[in-house]
Amino acid sequence: MTATIDHRTRTAAPTSASPRIVRPRPIPGGSARVDTRALRKGGRGIHVATPQLELSTKPSALVLRTARLSGPVFRDEAAELTGLSISTVNRQVGALLKAGLLRERADLAPAGAIGRPRLPFELNVSTFLTLGIHIGYKVTSITTHDLLHRVVGAIQIPTPIADTPEQTLAAIGESAQRFLGRWTSRRVLWAGVAVGGRVSSGGFVDHPRLGWENAPVGQVIAESVGLPVSVASHVEAMAAAELVVNPSGSDADQRSSFLYFYAREMVGIAFSVDGTVHTPAGGPPVIGHFPASGTTLLDPNRTGRLEPTVSDTGVVEAAQSLNLPVNDIEGVVAMARSGDATARALLEERAQVLGRTVALIADIFNPDHVILGGQAFTDYPTTLPVVAGSLRETSVVPNRDVRVSHSGTTVQQQAAGAVSLDAVYSDPLAALAVTE
């Protein structure tokens, strides 16, 4: 019985888009409070959507996806790739060209070709952007994305600490609005927020770790940045980035099932089957309380639970209990890379615990693929063989296909981008109508 892990990671973000840390402005005691009653009534300009997180079958979405994955492409080729009639493709291409989402490439027309059907078309990546926000327990990422989901710009801020969720969200929204000021020559279509916890219709979020209950994430961010907003659970958004946005792989492969397992400061899972990320009505599955027995170095407080054991904070606490001079997970990783045996043993033990947990959950879902995401897997890839070995020893399924997320260390950025692009990818013409 073997498990294979592809150690290679790839990201669509250009090197120039590497995030820089920005310290947010202090939050005044009460001035950042938002009147959520007015927002819940649907204040002027507020549009909060529930993302679909799926491979849409709408004709306009099929044509747009073909341009994104295969462009420049001719209309007859698009008809063959999508299964649509040539007349339907012509109508959709015409509408998407008029909307500016597609552009024609006259320079690539065959010699002697007459008429627009012989002009190839491609995605217009020069006009539009979307805004992505990933709200983490400690760090919030703010990004802009083009229609290929590439990161055009990125910053990180410490997640603000305030008296109320509304104040925290208003501070994040203010940072995002200032960041958008860099892109005055581009039209920003949509904002997407990926956040831990349970997301309800209307973009309200319960996040026990942050102490949020029914926090009006969608409304406050929409009010702050002046854009329509989609809000999704962050692990489901990460799975969507693999499914919908990642340009590699065939459509048939994308429509197979996969289990997405995320680990960093929090742990979580999402499941996708037949081109759709499953979003349970009761919220995403909770696995942080799963048992994490058999540790010797980790979990010095002996909680016996998964998240306190394998989270970045848990690893740092274990390292400090062993007298390692570290303050954060980066310090532990740096010591392991420099040859410190204790730091390396800590990270290897975390890999063993994660491998066992992945195996048990995968045996329940029995997906075609397992995708591992989050810095617990990518920050110190030397431990990936340990994950594979632990998974192999625990699982009853031989040769399970296990892969590392293509998003690599930018997984949070890619998740936020997937949510910000969801409306455009699902129904592009309807999404643009909302922004008019």
WOURKA-V116362 format. One record per residue. N is the residue number from 1. SS is DSSP state (h for helix, s for strand, l for the rest). PHI is phi in radians with two decimals (* if undefined). BURIAL is I if it has 9 or more other C-alpha atoms within 8 Angstrom, else O. Layout:
BEGIN
n=N ss=SS phi=PHI burial=BURIAL
n=N ss=SS phi=PHI burial=BURIAL
END
This chain:
BEGIN
n=1 ss=l phi=* burial=O
n=2 ss=l phi=-2.26 burial=O
n=3 ss=s phi=-2.23 burial=I
n=4 ss=s phi=-1.93 burial=I
n=5 ss=s phi=-2.08 burial=I
n=6 ss=s phi=-1.39 burial=O
n=7 ss=l phi=-1.30 burial=O
n=8 ss=l phi=-1.27 burial=O
n=9 ss=l phi=-2.19 burial=I
n=10 ss=l phi=-2.48 burial=O
n=11 ss=l phi=-2.36 burial=O
n=12 ss=l phi=-1.43 burial=O
n=13 ss=l phi=-1.32 burial=I
n=14 ss=l phi=-1.21 burial=I
n=15 ss=h phi=-1.00 burial=O
n=16 ss=h phi=-1.17 burial=O
n=17 ss=h phi=-1.69 burial=I
n=18 ss=l phi=-1.00 burial=I
n=19 ss=l phi=-1.24 burial=O
n=20 ss=s phi=-2.05 burial=O
n=21 ss=s phi=-1.40 burial=O
n=22 ss=l phi=-2.14 burial=O
n=23 ss=l phi=-1.43 burial=O
n=24 ss=l phi=-1.21 burial=I
n=25 ss=l phi=-1.15 burial=O
n=26 ss=l phi=-1.03 burial=O
n=27 ss=l phi=-1.63 burial=I
n=28 ss=l phi=-1.05 burial=O
n=29 ss=l phi=-0.84 burial=O
n=30 ss=l phi=-2.29 burial=O
n=31 ss=l phi=-1.26 burial=O
n=32 ss=l phi=-1.58 burial=I
n=33 ss=l phi=-1.13 burial=I
n=34 ss=l phi=-1.93 burial=O
n=35 ss=l phi=-1.31 burial=O
n=36 ss=h phi=-1.21 burial=I
n=37 ss=h phi=-1.12 burial=O
n=38 ss=h phi=-1.15 burial=O
n=39 ss=h phi=-1.19 burial=I
n=40 ss=h phi=-1.14 burial=O
n=41 ss=l phi=-1.41 burial=O
n=42 ss=l phi=1.41 burial=O
n=43 ss=l phi=-0.95 burial=O
n=44 ss=l phi=-1.00 burial=O
n=45 ss=l phi=1.46 burial=O
n=46 ss=l phi=-1.52 burial=I
n=47 ss=l phi=-2.42 burial=I
n=48 ss=s phi=-2.04 burial=I
n=49 ss=s phi=-2.02 burial=I
n=50 ss=s phi=-1.66 burial=I
n=51 ss=l phi=-1.15 burial=I
n=52 ss=l phi=-1.46 burial=O
n=53 ss=l phi=0.93 burial=I
n=54 ss=s phi=-2.67 burial=I
n=55 ss=l phi=-1.46 burial=I
n=56 ss=l phi=-1.16 burial=I
n=57 ss=l phi=-1.84 burial=O
n=58 ss=l phi=-1.13 burial=O
n=59 ss=h phi=-0.92 burial=I
n=60 ss=h phi=-1.12 burial=I
n=61 ss=h phi=-1.20 burial=I
n=62 ss=h phi=-1.10 burial=I
n=63 ss=h phi=-1.17 burial=I
n=64 ss=h phi=-1.11 burial=I
n=65 ss=h phi=-1.15 burial=I
n=66 ss=h phi=-1.13 burial=I
n=67 ss=h phi=-1.12 burial=I
n=68 ss=h phi=-1.22 burial=I
n=69 ss=h phi=-1.58 burial=O
n=70 ss=h phi=-2.15 burial=O
n=71 ss=l phi=-1.19 burial=I
n=72 ss=l phi=-1.18 burial=I
n=73 ss=s phi=-2.42 burial=I
n=74 ss=l phi=-1.46 burial=I
n=75 ss=h phi=-1.15 burial=I
n=76 ss=h phi=-1.18 burial=O
n=77 ss=h phi=-1.17 burial=O
n=78 ss=h phi=-1.11 burial=I
n=79 ss=h phi=-1.08 burial=I
n=80 ss=h phi=-1.17 burial=O
n=81 ss=h phi=-1.24 burial=O
n=82 ss=h phi=-1.62 burial=I
n=83 ss=l phi=1.42 burial=O
n=84 ss=l phi=-1.51 burial=I
n=85 ss=l phi=-1.24 burial=O
n=86 ss=h phi=-1.12 burial=I
n=87 ss=h phi=-1.17 burial=O
n=88 ss=h phi=-1.15 burial=I
n=89 ss=h phi=-1.06 burial=I
n=90 ss=h phi=-1.02 burial=I
n=91 ss=h phi=-1.13 burial=O
n=92 ss=h phi=-1.18 burial=I
n=93 ss=h phi=-1.08 burial=I
n=94 ss=h phi=-1.04 burial=O
n=95 ss=h phi=-1.18 burial=I
n=96 ss=h phi=-1.26 burial=I
n=97 ss=h phi=-1.14 burial=I
n=98 ss=h phi=-1.09 burial=O
n=99 ss=h phi=-1.30 burial=I
n=100 ss=l phi=1.56 burial=I
n=101 ss=l phi=-1.33 burial=I
n=102 ss=s phi=-2.01 burial=I
n=103 ss=s phi=-2.46 burial=I
n=104 ss=s phi=-1.56 burial=I
n=105 ss=s phi=-2.02 burial=I
n=106 ss=h phi=-1.08 burial=O
n=107 ss=h phi=-1.23 burial=O
n=108 ss=h phi=-1.83 burial=O
n=109 ss=l phi=-1.15 burial=I
n=110 ss=l phi=-1.07 burial=O
n=111 ss=l phi=-1.03 burial=O
n=112 ss=l phi=1.44 burial=O
n=113 ss=l phi=-1.21 burial=O
n=114 ss=l phi=-2.15 burial=O
n=115 ss=l phi=1.66 burial=O
n=116 ss=h phi=-1.12 burial=O
n=117 ss=h phi=-1.00 burial=I
n=118 ss=h phi=-1.71 burial=I
n=119 ss=l phi=-1.70 burial=I
n=120 ss=s phi=-1.23 burial=I
n=121 ss=s phi=-2.19 burial=I
n=122 ss=s phi=-2.60 burial=I
n=123 ss=s phi=-1.22 burial=I
n=124 ss=l phi=-1.51 burial=I
n=125 ss=l phi=-1.77 burial=O
n=126 ss=l phi=-1.77 burial=O
n=127 ss=l phi=-1.83 burial=O
n=128 ss=s phi=-1.93 burial=I
n=129 ss=s phi=-2.40 burial=I
n=130 ss=s phi=-2.20 burial=I
n=131 ss=s phi=-1.92 burial=I
n=132 ss=s phi=-1.97 burial=I
n=133 ss=s phi=-2.32 burial=I
n=134 ss=s phi=-1.90 burial=I
n=135 ss=s phi=-1.66 burial=I
n=136 ss=l phi=-1.73 burial=I
n=137 ss=l phi=-1.09 burial=I
n=138 ss=l phi=-1.99 burial=O
n=139 ss=s phi=-2.24 burial=I
n=140 ss=s phi=-1.98 burial=I
n=141 ss=s phi=-1.77 burial=I
n=142 ss=s phi=-2.18 burial=I
n=143 ss=s phi=-2.41 burial=I
n=144 ss=s phi=-2.04 burial=I
n=145 ss=s phi=-2.31 burial=I
n=146 ss=l phi=-1.51 burial=I
n=147 ss=l phi=-1.26 burial=I
n=148 ss=l phi=-1.58 burial=I
n=149 ss=l phi=1.31 burial=I
n=150 ss=l phi=-1.25 burial=I
n=151 ss=s phi=-1.32 burial=I
n=152 ss=s phi=-1.58 burial=I
n=153 ss=s phi=-2.68 burial=I
n=154 ss=s phi=-2.71 burial=I
n=155 ss=s phi=-2.38 burial=I
n=156 ss=s phi=-2.22 burial=I
n=157 ss=s phi=-2.28 burial=I
n=158 ss=s phi=-1.04 burial=I
n=159 ss=l phi=-1.03 burial=I
n=160 ss=l phi=-1.06 burial=I
n=161 ss=l phi=-1.85 burial=O
n=162 ss=l phi=-2.53 burial=O
n=163 ss=l phi=-1.24 burial=O
n=164 ss=l phi=-2.34 burial=O
n=165 ss=h phi=-1.01 burial=I
n=166 ss=h phi=-1.05 burial=I
n=167 ss=h phi=-1.18 burial=I
n=168 ss=h phi=-1.06 burial=I
n=169 ss=h phi=-1.18 burial=I
n=170 ss=h phi=-1.12 burial=I
n=171 ss=h phi=-1.18 burial=I
n=172 ss=h phi=-1.11 burial=I
n=173 ss=h phi=-1.08 burial=I
n=174 ss=h phi=-1.14 burial=I
n=175 ss=h phi=-1.09 burial=I
n=176 ss=h phi=-1.13 burial=I
n=177 ss=h phi=-1.13 burial=I
n=178 ss=h phi=-1.11 burial=O
n=179 ss=h phi=-1.09 burial=O
n=180 ss=h phi=-1.13 burial=O
n=181 ss=h phi=-1.08 burial=O
n=182 ss=h phi=-1.37 burial=O
n=183 ss=h phi=-2.05 burial=O
n=184 ss=l phi=-1.17 burial=O
n=185 ss=l phi=-1.53 burial=O
n=186 ss=l phi=-2.04 burial=I
n=187 ss=s phi=-1.65 burial=I
n=188 ss=s phi=-1.56 burial=I
n=189 ss=s phi=-1.54 burial=I
n=190 ss=s phi=-2.70 burial=I
n=191 ss=s phi=-2.07 burial=I
n=192 ss=s phi=-2.27 burial=I
n=193 ss=s phi=-2.06 burial=I
n=194 ss=s phi=-1.93 burial=I
n=195 ss=s phi=-2.62 burial=I
n=196 ss=l phi=-1.23 burial=I
n=197 ss=l phi=1.61 burial=I
n=198 ss=s phi=-1.76 burial=I
n=199 ss=s phi=-1.86 burial=I
n=200 ss=s phi=-1.75 burial=O
n=201 ss=l phi=-0.96 burial=O
n=202 ss=l phi=1.59 burial=I
n=203 ss=l phi=1.36 burial=I
n=204 ss=s phi=-1.57 burial=I
n=205 ss=s phi=-2.25 burial=I
n=206 ss=s phi=-1.81 burial=I
n=207 ss=s phi=-2.32 burial=I
n=208 ss=l phi=-0.99 burial=O
n=209 ss=l phi=-1.15 burial=O
n=210 ss=l phi=-1.55 burial=O
n=211 ss=l phi=1.35 burial=O
n=212 ss=s phi=-1.64 burial=I
n=213 ss=s phi=-2.36 burial=O
n=214 ss=s phi=0.99 burial=O
n=215 ss=s phi=-1.25 burial=I
n=216 ss=s phi=-1.41 burial=I
n=217 ss=h phi=-1.06 burial=I
n=218 ss=h phi=-1.03 burial=I
n=219 ss=h phi=-1.16 burial=I
n=220 ss=h phi=-1.19 burial=I
n=221 ss=h phi=-1.16 burial=I
n=222 ss=h phi=-1.06 burial=I
n=223 ss=h phi=-1.14 burial=I
n=224 ss=h phi=-1.26 burial=I
n=225 ss=h phi=-1.77 burial=I
n=226 ss=l phi=1.22 burial=O
n=227 ss=l phi=-2.31 burial=I
n=228 ss=s phi=-1.11 burial=I
n=229 ss=s phi=-2.29 burial=I
n=230 ss=s phi=-1.97 burial=I
n=231 ss=s phi=-2.24 burial=I
n=232 ss=s phi=-2.50 burial=I
n=233 ss=s phi=-1.07 burial=I
n=234 ss=h phi=-1.20 burial=I
n=235 ss=h phi=-1.25 burial=I
n=236 ss=h phi=-1.10 burial=I
n=237 ss=h phi=-1.16 burial=I
n=238 ss=h phi=-1.12 burial=I
n=239 ss=h phi=-1.11 burial=I
n=240 ss=h phi=-1.13 burial=I
n=241 ss=h phi=-1.08 burial=I
n=242 ss=h phi=-1.20 burial=I
n=243 ss=h phi=-1.37 burial=I
n=244 ss=h phi=-1.62 burial=I
n=245 ss=h phi=-1.72 burial=I
n=246 ss=l phi=-1.06 burial=O
n=247 ss=l phi=-1.35 burial=O
n=248 ss=l phi=-1.60 burial=O
n=249 ss=l phi=1.59 burial=O
n=250 ss=l phi=-1.39 burial=O
n=251 ss=h phi=-1.07 burial=O
n=252 ss=h phi=-1.10 burial=O
n=253 ss=h phi=-1.17 burial=O
n=254 ss=h phi=-1.13 burial=I
n=255 ss=l phi=-1.52 burial=I
n=256 ss=l phi=-1.34 burial=I
n=257 ss=l phi=-1.64 burial=I
n=258 ss=s phi=-2.59 burial=I
n=259 ss=s phi=-1.78 burial=I
n=260 ss=s phi=-1.81 burial=I
n=261 ss=s phi=-2.07 burial=I
n=262 ss=s phi=-2.00 burial=I
n=263 ss=s phi=-2.58 burial=I
n=264 ss=l phi=-2.71 burial=I
n=265 ss=l phi=-1.37 burial=I
n=266 ss=l phi=-2.19 burial=I
n=267 ss=s phi=-2.13 burial=I
n=268 ss=s phi=-2.94 burial=I
n=269 ss=s phi=-2.37 burial=I
n=270 ss=s phi=-2.51 burial=I
n=271 ss=s phi=-2.24 burial=I
n=272 ss=s phi=-2.16 burial=I
n=273 ss=s phi=-2.52 burial=I
n=274 ss=l phi=0.93 burial=O
n=275 ss=l phi=1.39 burial=I
n=276 ss=s phi=-2.38 burial=I
n=277 ss=s phi=-1.41 burial=I
n=278 ss=l phi=-1.24 burial=I
n=279 ss=l phi=-2.10 burial=O
n=280 ss=l phi=-1.05 burial=O
n=281 ss=l phi=-1.08 burial=O
n=282 ss=l phi=-1.50 burial=O
n=283 ss=l phi=1.77 burial=I
n=284 ss=l phi=-1.14 burial=I
n=285 ss=l phi=-1.01 burial=O
n=286 ss=l phi=-1.83 burial=O
n=287 ss=l phi=-2.19 burial=I
n=288 ss=l phi=-1.08 burial=I
n=289 ss=l phi=-1.58 burial=O
n=290 ss=l phi=-1.01 burial=O
n=291 ss=s phi=-1.18 burial=O
n=292 ss=l phi=-2.32 burial=I
n=293 ss=l phi=-1.38 burial=O
n=294 ss=l phi=1.45 burial=O
n=295 ss=l phi=-1.65 burial=I
n=296 ss=l phi=-2.05 burial=O
n=297 ss=l phi=-1.82 burial=I
n=298 ss=l phi=-1.34 burial=I
n=299 ss=l phi=0.95 burial=I
n=300 ss=l phi=-1.10 burial=O
n=301 ss=l phi=-1.49 burial=O
n=302 ss=l phi=0.95 burial=O
n=303 ss=l phi=-1.28 burial=O
n=304 ss=l phi=1.30 burial=I
n=305 ss=s phi=-1.91 burial=I
n=306 ss=h phi=-1.10 burial=I
n=307 ss=h phi=-1.14 burial=I
n=308 ss=h phi=-1.10 burial=I
n=309 ss=h phi=-1.48 burial=I
n=310 ss=h phi=-1.83 burial=I
n=311 ss=l phi=-1.15 burial=I
n=312 ss=h phi=-0.96 burial=I
n=313 ss=h phi=-1.08 burial=I
n=314 ss=h phi=-1.11 burial=I
n=315 ss=h phi=-1.15 burial=I
n=316 ss=h phi=-1.12 burial=I
n=317 ss=h phi=-1.08 burial=I
n=318 ss=h phi=-1.13 burial=I
n=319 ss=h phi=-1.11 burial=I
n=320 ss=h phi=-1.17 burial=I
n=321 ss=h phi=-1.17 burial=O
n=322 ss=l phi=-1.72 burial=O
n=323 ss=l phi=1.18 burial=O
n=324 ss=l phi=-1.42 burial=O
n=325 ss=l phi=-1.41 burial=O
n=326 ss=l phi=-2.27 burial=I
n=327 ss=l phi=-2.07 burial=O
n=328 ss=l phi=-2.65 burial=I
n=329 ss=h phi=-1.15 burial=I
n=330 ss=h phi=-1.06 burial=O
n=331 ss=h phi=-1.15 burial=I
n=332 ss=h phi=-1.11 burial=I
n=333 ss=h phi=-1.09 burial=I
n=334 ss=h phi=-1.09 burial=O
n=335 ss=h phi=-1.16 burial=I
n=336 ss=h phi=-1.10 burial=I
n=337 ss=h phi=-1.17 burial=O
n=338 ss=l phi=-1.49 burial=O
n=339 ss=l phi=1.84 burial=O
n=340 ss=l phi=-1.20 burial=I
n=341 ss=h phi=-1.18 burial=O
n=342 ss=h phi=-1.19 burial=O
n=343 ss=h phi=-1.06 burial=I
n=344 ss=h phi=-1.11 burial=I
n=345 ss=h phi=-1.14 burial=I
n=346 ss=h phi=-1.06 burial=I
n=347 ss=h phi=-1.20 burial=I
n=348 ss=h phi=-1.21 burial=I
n=349 ss=h phi=-1.17 burial=I
n=350 ss=h phi=-1.05 burial=I
n=351 ss=h phi=-1.07 burial=I
n=352 ss=h phi=-1.12 burial=I
n=353 ss=h phi=-1.10 burial=I
n=354 ss=h phi=-1.11 burial=I
n=355 ss=h phi=-1.06 burial=I
n=356 ss=h phi=-1.10 burial=I
n=357 ss=h phi=-1.16 burial=I
n=358 ss=h phi=-1.01 burial=I
n=359 ss=h phi=-1.08 burial=I
n=360 ss=h phi=-1.15 burial=I
n=361 ss=h phi=-1.21 burial=O
n=362 ss=h phi=-1.12 burial=I
n=363 ss=h phi=-1.14 burial=I
n=364 ss=h phi=-1.32 burial=O
n=365 ss=h phi=-1.40 burial=O
n=366 ss=l phi=0.87 burial=O
n=367 ss=l phi=-1.37 burial=I
n=368 ss=l phi=-1.19 burial=O
n=369 ss=s phi=-2.40 burial=I
n=370 ss=s phi=-2.09 burial=I
n=371 ss=s phi=-2.03 burial=I
n=372 ss=s phi=-1.77 burial=I
n=373 ss=s phi=-2.30 burial=I
n=374 ss=l phi=1.90 burial=I
n=375 ss=h phi=-1.20 burial=I
n=376 ss=h phi=-1.09 burial=I
n=377 ss=h phi=-1.73 burial=I
n=378 ss=h phi=-1.74 burial=I
n=379 ss=l phi=-1.19 burial=O
n=380 ss=l phi=-2.37 burial=I
n=381 ss=h phi=-1.11 burial=O
n=382 ss=h phi=-1.00 burial=O
n=383 ss=h phi=-1.51 burial=I
n=384 ss=h phi=-1.05 burial=I
n=385 ss=h phi=-1.06 burial=O
n=386 ss=h phi=-1.19 burial=I
n=387 ss=h phi=-1.01 burial=I
n=388 ss=h phi=-1.09 burial=I
n=389 ss=h phi=-1.14 burial=I
n=390 ss=h phi=-1.12 burial=I
n=391 ss=h phi=-1.11 burial=I
n=392 ss=h phi=-1.10 burial=I
n=393 ss=h phi=-1.25 burial=O
n=394 ss=h phi=-1.65 burial=I
n=395 ss=l phi=-1.29 burial=I
n=396 ss=l phi=-1.61 burial=O
n=397 ss=l phi=-1.74 burial=O
n=398 ss=l phi=-1.33 burial=I
n=399 ss=l phi=0.98 burial=O
n=400 ss=s phi=-1.16 burial=I
n=401 ss=s phi=-1.45 burial=I
n=402 ss=s phi=-2.12 burial=I
n=403 ss=s phi=-2.28 burial=I
n=404 ss=s phi=-1.60 burial=I
n=405 ss=l phi=-0.91 burial=I
n=406 ss=l phi=-1.09 burial=I
n=407 ss=l phi=-1.26 burial=I
n=408 ss=h phi=1.00 burial=I
n=409 ss=h phi=-1.36 burial=I
n=410 ss=h phi=-1.78 burial=O
n=411 ss=h phi=-1.02 burial=I
n=412 ss=h phi=-1.16 burial=I
n=413 ss=h phi=-1.10 burial=I
n=414 ss=h phi=-1.14 burial=I
n=415 ss=h phi=-1.11 burial=I
n=416 ss=h phi=-1.09 burial=I
n=417 ss=h phi=-1.12 burial=I
n=418 ss=h phi=-1.07 burial=I
n=419 ss=h phi=-1.21 burial=I
n=420 ss=h phi=-1.17 burial=I
n=421 ss=h phi=-1.68 burial=I
n=422 ss=h phi=-1.01 burial=I
n=423 ss=h phi=-1.12 burial=I
n=424 ss=h phi=-1.19 burial=I
n=425 ss=h phi=-1.25 burial=I
n=426 ss=h phi=-1.40 burial=I
n=427 ss=l phi=-2.71 burial=I
n=428 ss=h phi=-1.01 burial=I
n=429 ss=h phi=-1.22 burial=I
n=430 ss=h phi=-1.16 burial=O
n=431 ss=h phi=-1.10 burial=I
n=432 ss=h phi=-1.16 burial=I
n=433 ss=h phi=-1.10 burial=O
n=434 ss=h phi=-1.16 burial=O
n=435 ss=h phi=-1.48 burial=I
n=436 ss=l phi=-1.18 burial=O
END
